[in-house]
Amino acid sequence: MTDPIFKMSNLHISNLCSDSRNFKKFLNIVSKFKNIKGLDIAPLNISKDWESSEKECKKFYYFIKKKNLRVNAVQGIFYKKNFSLLKDFVKNDNKIISHFKKIIRLCKILRCNKIIFGSSEFRNRNGHTIKCTNIIFIRFIKKIIPLLEKNNIVFCIETIPRIYNSNYLYKFTQTCKIIKFFKNKFIKINFDSGIFFNSKLSKSYFINNLDLIDNIQISEPYFNFFLNPNKYNLNFIKLLKNKHYQGTVSLEIISGKFENKKINKSINNFTKLFN
């Protein structure tokens, strides 16, 4: 019997850092792979007017639908927004909640039931203690839970390591504690495989908390990891298979020159590993 992770409906591509000028070319390549079912995508990749133009968002939905693609998750939700959790949420939480409602509306238009929350600048502690930041962040989550439950959308919190100038929830253990605090099926984790490879994360701790993870993004710097899959990726995927991971998996395109052959080979090898 095929393990849940190897169901092809679970494989997606994250294009957060792809060049917008090559976005349609990128979609044309991705759509050729029948095993890739969807995208993790930022609102600004959809349209610069996504907040005000429902028409543009619907247009995007039907455009990718014709290519047999869907949106797995909306990410980059606070990108280019001058919002700060500690500054703005305390003073005027309506501004942030109002923006979040727009993200929910976008998800409904795209028929997407997942939001990925990274946004290291938004959650910057700005000199406050972790304890103080925890209190404010928990207040924020409590505010959005009714919206998530009403619209059946999962909010996936991502651990952002310190190398990306993150100073809050920069360890997987910290993120797990937040998730366990809520014990809510709509509050889960988005896990970047780079944390598994590049941090001192305990393998047993990861395995014991695998049920908290709803989406995994496997890092693909410069399209190199899956051109010739290395032992780290192979071992990581084997681990997910052995532990019957139930969530979705995305190949996260980080950067790199747009080269058709390179992208094709990388995605092809990625999908083969999940056969």
N, C-alpha and C positions, 0 to 999 in steps of 0.2 A: 504493500500500500504506500502511496506517495505521502511524504510528510507534509503537514500543513504549509510550511514555509515554501515548499516547492510547487504549490499551486500557482499557476502562471498569472492569475488575477492579482497576485500579491506583489508583482514586480513593477517598479516605476522608475522614472528618471527625474532627478532634481536639477533644475537649470538656473539656480539662483544667481550664479555669476556669469551666465552666458551673455555674449555681446548682443544687445537688442537688435543691431543691424543684421545679425545672422540668425535671428530667432526663427523665422519661417523656414530657413534652410535646415536648421536644427530639428524642427518639427517634422519636416519631410523625411529626414533620416530616421528619426525615432519611429515614425509611423510605419516604416518598412518592417520593423521587428514585431511580429504578431505576439510575442511573449511579453512585450512591454505594453502595459495597459493604461498607464496614466502618468501624470506629472505632479511634482511638488513645485509650486510656482509662486512668485511674488506678485502682488497686485500690479506693480508698475510694469511687469512683463506683459500684462494683459492689455492695459491702456493707461496712458498718462492721465486720462480723465475718468478713471475707474470709479472715483467717488461720486461724481456728478452724472455720469452717463451709464444708465442701466442698459441702454441700447448697445453700447460698445462691449459691455460684459457679456450680454447675450450673444452678440455676434461672435465673440471669442469662443463661447461654449459650443455653438453650432459649427464653428470652423474646425475645432479639434474633434468634435463628434464625427464629422465626415471622415476624419482620419482614423476613426476607431480608437480615439484616446479620450480620457477623462481626467479630471483634476482629482488627484489623491489627497493633496493637502495644500492649503494656502500658507505661505511663510513670508518672512520679511515684513511683518504686519506693521511695524513702526519705522520702517526704513524711510529716511528723509523726512521724518516727522520730528519736530522740535519738542518732543515730550520727554519728561523725566518722571519716573515713578515717585521718587522722593520729593521732588519739587512740586509737580503738578497734581499728583493724586491727593496729596495732603491738603493743598490749597483749594483745588477745584476738581474733584473726581469726575464731575459731569463731562469735562472736556475729553478725558481719556475713555470713559464709558461710551460717550457718543461716537468716538472713533471706532471703538470695538464693535458697536452695533452695526457700523458700516461694513466691517469685516464679516460679521454674521450674515448680513444681507448679501454680500458678495458670495459667500459660501452657498447660500440658498440658490442664487442664480446659477452658480456653477454645479449645483447638486453635489457638493463636496461636504463631507462630514468630519473633516480634520483640520485643525489649525496647529502649525508649528511655531512655538514661541522661543526665539533666540534672543534677539534684540539686546545685546550687551550694553549699548549706550543708554537705552531706556531704563534698564535696571541698575545702572551704576550707583554705587552707594554714596558717592559724593561726600566722603568723609564720615558718614554715619557708621555706627557699629552694625555688625551682622545681625545682632539681636533686634535692634531698632528696624533694620531693613526687613527682617522676617515678619515683624508685626504688620508693617505697611503692605508687604507683598501678600500676606495672608488676607488682609482686608480687601485687596484688589481681587484676589481669586474668589473670595466669598461673594463679591459683587457680580462677577461674571458667571458664576455657576448656574443661577436661574436661567440665564440666556442660553447657556450651553445645553442644559437639560431640556428646555422648551424646544430647541431646534435640533436636538439629537446630534450635537457636534462635540468631538473630543478635542480637548486642549492639551497639546503635547509640549511639555517644558523641556528645553534642551540645556544640557550642561555646556557652558562655554568656558574653555580653559583659559588660564591667565595669560597665555601667549597672545591671546586676542584682546588684551587689555580689559579682561573681565575681572570684576572683583566681587561678584555675587553669584552664587550657585556655579562655582567654577570647578567643583568636585562632584563626581557622580554620587558619592555618599550623601552630600548635602541635598541634592535634588531628590534622592530617594526618600529622605526624611520628610521633605515637603509633601510628596505624593502620599506617603503613609499617614501624614497628619490628616489629610482630607478623606481618605478612604472612599473616593468617589470615582465611579467608572468613567466619568467624563474628564478627569484630571489624570493624565498619564505622562510618559516620558518619550521624547524623541532622542534616540541615541545615535551619536556620531561614532563610527567605528574607529576614528582617529584616537579617541579617548582610550579605547581598549588597547591600541598598539603603543601609544606614546605616553601614557601615564602609569603610575604604579598601582593601577586598579587591580584588586585581587580577583582572580578568575572565579573563585568560589563565591565571592560577594556578587559578582555580575550574574552568575547562574542563579543564585538564590533570590535575585530581584528581577529576573527576566520577565515575570508576570506584570511588572509595573510599566514595561515598555510596550508602546503601541505602534511605533514606527522606528525603523533603523535606516540611517543613511550611511552607505558605505562610501568613504571618501575616494575620489578619483582625481588626484592632482595631475594636471596637464595630460590627462588621458593615458597615464603611464601604467598604473597599477594593474589594469586588466588587458593591456597589450600583451603582457607576459605575466599572468597572475602569479604573485609571489606567495611564499609559504604562509605569510601572515593572513592574507585574505582567505586562502584555502582553509587554514585552520579555524578561522573565525566562522566561516560559512559551515564548516563541518560541525562546529560546536552548536550553532543554531539548529542545525538538522537533528543532532543527537538529543537536544533538549526540547525538541518539538515547539520551537518558537511559533506563536500563532499570529503575529502581527504582519505588517507590510514592510517591504524592503525597497529602498531607493538607491540608485547609483547617483551619488552627488558629484556633479561636474563642478570642479572648483575653479579652474582657469585653463588657459592654454590657447594657442593659435587654432583657428578654425580650419581643420584639415579633414576632409571627408573620409579618406581612407583610414586615418587614425581613429576617428570617432566610430566608424563602422566596425572596425576590428575590436575596439574596446568594448562596445555594447554587445557585440556578438559573443565575445568570451564571457562577459558578465552573465548573459542569459543561459549560456551552455552550462555554467556551474550550478544552475538551478533546475536542470533537467532531471 
